Amino acid sequence: MDLRDLWRALSRRWWAVLGCVALAGVAAYGYLAATPAVYQASSEIVLIANSPTTIGETAQGVSTTTQLAETAATIIDSPALLEAAATDELSAQQLADMISVASRTLTSTIDIVAMSDSPAAAAQAANAAAQAARDELPALLGADGESGDLPLAVTVLREASEPSAPFSPDAKGVMVIAVALGLCGGIAAALVIDVLRRRPA
């Protein structure tokens, strides 16, 4: 079968292609309707050295905060800090279930990501954790033994905002896959039907 034969078969059995695409679209719509939407919001904090006075202290501070970032990310996700982040609407356990924390490689920047079936709750959780980190993290990391000064400060670089669309499921991606599968299935069905209809009895 060459391309002309293929085109003739599809022209005769176009309804099979259209039907398969329609069925795939209905299936995708049903999947999207049945799958709970999950929203994602994220905030961003950075560790900075506390009041360096010389270039050497600044360089040392950058190195120290970078090394501490991974430890700080672990602390943010711990009960000690989540208790401080808890609100009237969100308990420490709820925050623990919603939040994931990760430090960026070779930086002192930390991403706090919250996921929830409510866009408002996702943003609230990410911001509550970021604010608790800003207020509590320096003391949890310890003070300088000689001066008693806290070695670093935490700044909120970016607050979370309410997401306007679900993170999951990806409606566009699901529909594109459904249409592609429908087309493939429709073409195959059209060719099979055409061959069977044209076969001598």
N, C-alpha and C positions, 0 to 999 in steps of 0.2 A: 504493500500500500504506500503510494507516494503522497506528497502534500496535497495534490489535487483531489485524490480519492478521500483523504482525510477531510478536506474542506467540504466536499460534497456530502459526506456522511454527517458532518456537523450541521450543515445547512438543512438536511432532511430531518435530523433528530434534535433540532435546537431546543425543543420543549424538554428533552431529557436533561440537557445542561442547565436550563433555567430552573427546572424542578429541583435538581440536586443543590443548586446554589440557594434556592429558597428554603429548602429543608435545613441546610447548614446554618442559614441565617436565623431560622426559628430556634434551632438547637442552641445557638450562641446566645440568643436573647433569653432563652429559658435559663441557661447557665448563669448569665449575669443577674437575672432576677432572683435566682435562688441562692446566690453566693453573697454572704454579708460583706458590706463595704468596710474596708479598713483604711483609716486616714493616718497619715504620717506628718509629724511636725518636728522641727529640729531647731535647737539653739546652739550657740557657739561661745565658748569661753576661752580665755588665754591666761596662762600663768606668766607673771612678770616679776622680775626681781624688785625687792622693796628698797627704793631710794638709793641706787648706786651713785657714788660720788666721783668715781674715776673711770677711765676707759677700761682699766683692768677689772674693776668691780663689775662693770657693765658686761664685759665678755664672760666673766665668771658667772654672772647672774643668768645670762642666756644659756650657758652650758648646764647650770644647775636646774633651771626650770624645764629644759628639754628632757633631762634625765628623770625629773620628777613627774612628768606628764603622764606616763603610764601608771605610776602609782596613784596619782591623783584621780585618774579615770576609774581605777578600782575602788577607791574610797567613795567617789560619787555614787557608785552603784551599790554601796554597802548600807546595811540598816542604820548605822550611826548617822549618816548624812540624810538618808531618806526620811528618817524620823523628823529631822529638822525641816525637810521639804514638804511634809504632809500638810494638807489643808483640810478645811471642813468638808470639802467635796471629795478629796482623794486621800486615802490612807497610805501609810508607808508601804503596806503590802501591795496595794493597787499600783502605786508608783513603781515598785519593783517589777511587777508583771508587765508594765507598759514601757519601761525605759531600757534603752541600751546605750552604753557609753564607750567611746573609743578615742584614743589619742592619735593625732596624725603623725606619721613617721618623720622623725628628725625635726619636730617642731614642738612648741609648748602649747599648741592649740588642741582643744578637746571638743568633740562633737557629742551633743546629747540628743538622742533621737527617741521620740515617744510615738507609740502606735496605739490607736483606739478606734472603736466603732463610732466615736463622736469627734468631729473636727475640733470642737471647742475644748474637749477634754485632752486631746493630744497636745494642743498648744499650751494648755494650762500646765500639764505635767512637765513638758520640756522647760517651760519658764520657771516653774517652781524648783526644779532640780538645779537650774542654772543660778538662780538667786540664792539657794541654800549653799551651793558651792562657793559663790562669791563671799558669803557671810561666814561660813564655817570652815571651809577647806584650809585657809592659811593656818588657823590654830590647830587643826587636826594633823597637819604636817609637821608641827612642832616649832618651837621658838629657838632662837640662838642662845646657846648655853651661857655665854658671857654677858651679852647685853640684854637678853630677854626680848629682843625685837623679833617680830615675825619675819621669816626669811623671804617671803614672797607675798604678792597680792594677786587677787583674781579679778579679772575684768570680763564683763559680759560683752562680747563683740557683736553678737546678733541675737535678738530675741526671736522666739518662735511666733509665727503668725498662723491663724487658722487656715488650713489647706482648703482650697476651693473645690478640689476633686479628689476622689478616693485614690490611694496609692495602689490598692488592690481590691477587686480585679481590674486589670487594664482593659477598659471597654474597647478602645481602638484596636489594641493588639489582638484581642479575642475575635473581633469582627473581621479583621484582616485575615487571620488564620482560617476562620470559618469560610470566608469567600474563596480563599485559595484551595482549601480542601473540597469545597463544593464544586469549583471549576474542574479540579482534577477528577473527582468522582463523576461529574456530569459528562466530561469528555469520554472517560472510560465506558460509562453506561451507554452513551450515544453510539460508540463504535461497536460495542457488543450487540446492541439492539439492531443496528444496521446490518451487521454480518448475519445475525440469526434471521432477520426478515428477508434477506436476499438469498439465503441458502435454499437450493432446490428441495422440494418436498420429497 
